[in-house]
Amino acid sequence: MAILGVAGILVLVAVVAYLVVRDDGPKPVPSTSSLSLEQLIGQRLATGYIGTTPPKSILDAVRQGKVGGVEITANNALTPTDARNAIEKLRDAARSGDQPPLFYFINQEGGPVKRFPFLPPDRSAVEIGDSNDVKSVAKREGTETGRALRRVGFNVNLAPVVDVPGTAESFLGTRGFSMNPRIVATAGCAFAEGLQARGVAAVFKRFPGLGQSSIDTDRGVVEVTATKRRLLSDLAPYRRCPRTPDMVLFSNASYSALGIDTPSALSPKTYDLLQATGFRGLKLGDAFETPALIAIPNAPLRALRAGLDIVMFGQAEPMAVQAHADLLESATSGELNLSELRRDAEAILRLKRQLSADGATLSSTP
């Protein structure tokens, strides 16, 4: 048996050290008692970034615990391999800063909103809603989508859309399952079940509903003027399976008939309405750089105080970092209650633990 020389031993030590550093196994998710105030605030913020690879600024923000989730869009990754590489860099940044794991968001609804066209779902929402067996088709599409996304590294899909289109003029187009709230409920619940069976959190969107609007809130300020009766009828998906989706995304519209006279994430009435459906998961705010919110002073603070769990900033990463500084100041001054911050952050970490456990279980699943 050959004896290793000094050079050989050094090479062997280097290889072993590399393998230890590159250990991709799930890491324990800490409790909130071990997190600093800066980290507690960071868990409440999510953002995206501009560019085809995570820039130093976003990696620094992740490493420092200033954000707890990152969205990857088609502008960031042209292929699933690009996305996997980006997720690995973001994950490594979180680990190097000894931060909790991140939420990795993607918007893979199906139809016209598929960040990766060659990945499931293969049918658009309206095709699922028009199928002969809505429940089984939606469950199958959700399962296949969850499996594909988890292989890439995503753990949250910003889907399904459970808005109920009010008319043919709804901006949703084929993004809506049906104009019938019962069909939307059946499809949305089944699609979400499929996603989550494969370890990907589902997100019902956008509460309390944008199906009655002809304008997307990404493009302008929207007040939904539908009647209270119609708006409450459109909440059928939330009432049908309130414990199914891990998250609900709020719309940035206002609703005069419901007494919600600000973007919905800023109004305590929105949270009361959602609680009445039985939902107990995480509450996610739609992009805070959109027209309705960007002009409102202290919008992230107002949203957290109203009941929001996670403020999202789309690709406006500098705004997320500024929000972290502003919220930290508010927490230091007492405008944000520390015990409530820990309670709400614990709910976020609880889901991250579940997703990490699912990832470990699914890592060997074909």
N, C-alpha and C positions, 0 to 999 in steps of 0.2 A: 504493500500500500504506500503510495507516494506521500511524502510529508510536505505540507504546504509551506512555502517560504514566507518571509515577512510580507512581501508584496501580495501574495495570494491571500494571506490572512486579512490584510487591510481591505482588499477587494470584497472578500466575503462579509466582513463587518459592514462595509458600505451598503452592500446589497440587502442585508438583513435590516439595516436602519431604514433604507428606502421603503422596504415592504411594510415595516411598522408604521411609518409616516403615512403611507398610501392605504392603510387599512380602511376599507370602504364600509365596514360594518356599521350598524346604527349605534349612535352614541346616546347615553342616557340623557333624557330631557330634564333639566333642573327644575326645582320648585321655585316659586317666586321668592321664598325667604332668602335664597342665595343671590337674587338679582339686585343690582343697584337701582336707584331711581332712574338713572339714564337708560338702563336696560328695560325697565318697566315701561317707560315711554316708548322706547324703540319697538317693543312688541305690538304697540297700537298703530304702527305705521307701515304701509306698504307702498311700493313704487315700481316703476319701470326705469328704463334708461334709453339713451339714444346711441346707436352704433351697432356693429355686428359682433362685438365682443364686449363683455362687461368692462367699462372704463375704470380707471383707478379710483375715481370719485365714488362710484357705487361700491367697489370692493372695500374702500376705506370705511364707508358708511356701514356696511355689513360687519366688517371686522370690529368696528367701534360700538356695535349694538344700536345704531341709530334707526335701523329699519328691521322689521321682522318678517317681511315677505317681499318677493320680487316677481313682477309680471314679465314674461318674455313674449314678445309679439313677432309678427311676420317681418317687421323692420329690423329685428335683432337676429333672427335665425331663419335662413332660407330652407333648411332641412332639419329633420330630427337630430342628425349628428351635430349640427351647429348648436342646437338647443342643449343637447347632452353635454357638449363641451362647456357651454356657458354655465349650466347648472353645476358642473364639477368645480369651476372656478369660484362660483358664489359659495358653494358648500365649503370649499377649502378656506375661503376667507372667514366664514363664520367659525369654523373650527380653530383657525389660527388665533382668533380673538376670544376663544372660549365662550362663544355665544350659543344660545339655543338654536336648534335647526330652523331653517326658513320654511315659509310657505312658498312654493313655486307655482305661480298662477299661469294659466293659459286660457284663451277664449276659443274653445273648440266646440261650437254649438252644432255645426253641420250646415249644409246649404251654403248661403253666401258668407257666413262667418265661420271659416275654418282656417286657422293659422297655418295648418299643414294639410294641403288639399288631398294628399295621398294617404292620410290616416283616417280612420273612422271618426264620426259616424258616416255611413255611406248614404243615408237618406236625410233629406232636409226635414225640419220640424213638420212642415205641412204635409210632406209625404208620409211621415209616421202617423200623423193625425188622420190621414185619408185611408190608411191601411185597413184590411179586414179584421185584424186582431191587434188593436192599438197597444194593449198592455204588453203582449209578448214581443212585438216588434220593437217597442220603445226599450224594453228591458234588454233585449239582445243588442241593440245599438249602443245603449249605455255601457253594457258589459264590455263590448269590443273596444269602445272608446277608452274606457278606464284601463283596460289591459295595455293598449298601445301607448297611452300617455304615461303610465307608470313605468314602462320599459325605458322611456326616454328620461324619466326622472321627475316628471310633474306630479304634484300631490293635490292640486286644486284645479278644477275646471270651472270656469265662469259660465256654467250652463247647468240646467236647461232654462230657456226663456219660458216663463209661465204667465206672461202677459196674455190677455185675451183680446185679440183684435176686435174693435168695435164695428168697423166698417172696412170696406175694400180700400179706403183711403188711408188706413193706418200705416204708419211708416214701417211697421214690422215686416210687411210682405210675407215671404215664405219662412220667416223666422218664428212665426206663431204656429202652434200645433193646430189650432182650430178656432172658430168663432164661438164654439160651444164650450162654456166653462167646464162642463163635466168631462169632455174629451181632453181638454188641456190638463185637468187634474189627473186623469188616468195616465196620460202620456208622460207628464212631468214627474209624477211619483215613480213610475216604473223606470224611466231613464236615470233618475237619481239613484235608485236602488242598484241599478247595474253599475254605475260609476263607482259607488261606494263599496260594492262587493269586490272590486279590484283594487281597493286602497286609494282611491282618488275622491277627495271631498267634492260633493255636488253643491252648487250655488243656485238657489231659486232667485230669479231676477225678473222685474225690478219692482219691489214693493213700494206702494200698494197698487202698482199697475200702470203701464204706459200704453196699453192696447188702444185706449180711447184717444190717443194723440196722433196727429198727422206729422208731428215734428219730433225728431230725435233730440234729446237733451244734450247730446254732444255738440249740437249745432246751434242751439239757441235757448233762450229762457222759455220754459213751458209751464203753463197753468192748465191742468186738466179740468175741464168744466163739466164732465159727466155728472149725472145725478148720484146721490148717495146710494140709492138702491142698486144702480148699475155697478158702482165701484165695489160695493160689498159683495155683490154676486160674483164679481171677477176674482174674489179671494178664495174661490173654491179649491184651488190646488193647495193653498196653505192650510185650509181646514181639513182636507182629505188626508194628508200625511204629514202633520206638523213635526213629527220626530224623525222624518226621513232625511231631509237635506241638512248637511252640517252647517251651512251658511245661507243667509239671505242677503241679497244686494239691494240696497235702497235706491229708488229713483231720485233724480235731482229736480223733479217737478214739484209743484205745489197743487193742492187739492182743496178748493174752496168749500165743496160740499161736505168734506170731512173735517173742516176747521183747521186744515194744515195749510197755513198761509205763507210758509217759507219752503225752501227745498226740503224734502221730507226728512232727511237725516238730521236736520236741526230742530225738528219739532217733537217734543215729548209725546204728543198725541199719536204720532206714527208708531212709537214703541208700545204704547198702550194698545193700539189696534192690533199690532203683530202678536203681542202677548195673548190677546184674547183668542187667537187662532190655536193656541197651544204650543207654538214654536218656542224652543228653548236653546237653539244653537247660537252661533256667532252672527253678529250683525255687521255687515260690511258696507262702507260708503262708496258710492260710485265716484269716478275721477273728480277730485276737488279742484282741478284746474279748468273745469268746464264753465260755460258762461254764467250759469245761475249761482255758482258758489264763489268764483274767483273774486267777485266784487264785494263779498260780504266780509267785513272785518272779523278776525278771530273765528273763522268758520270751523277749523278743527277743534278748538276748545269748546265751542258751542255744541258741536256734534257729540263729543265725548261726555259732556255734562248732561246732554239729553238722553244718552244711553247707547251710543254707537261703540262698537268694540274695535273696529279697525278702520282707519282713514286711509284711502288709497289715492295716489297721485298720478296714475297713468305713467307717462314717460317724463313727467316733470320732477325728476329726482332732486334738483336743487330746492324745489318747494318743499319736498318731504324733509330734507335736512333742516330747512328753516323752521318748519313746523315742529321738528324735534326740539330745537332751541327754544321756541316760543312756549311749547307745552311744558318743557322742563322748568322754565321760569314760572309758569302758572302753578306747577306742582310745588315749587319751592316757596311760593308766596301763599300757598294754601287755597288757591282757587280750584285746584284738583285735590280731592281727598286721597291720602296715601293708602288707606285701607281699601278704598274702592278701586284704586289703581291695581293693587295686589290681587283683589278678588277677580277683577276683569281679566288681568293678565293670566291668572291661573286657568281661566276657561280657555284661553288661547293655547296655553301650554298643554292642557289636557287633550285637546284635539291633536296637537303635534305629537304627543306621546302615542296616540292611537294610530296616527298615520305612520309613525316610525315603526310601530309594531307590525302594522300591515305590510310595510315595505320589507321587513325581515322575513315575514311569512311568505310573501310573494316573490322574493328574490330568486327562489329556485323553482318557481311555477312557470311552465311554458306558456 
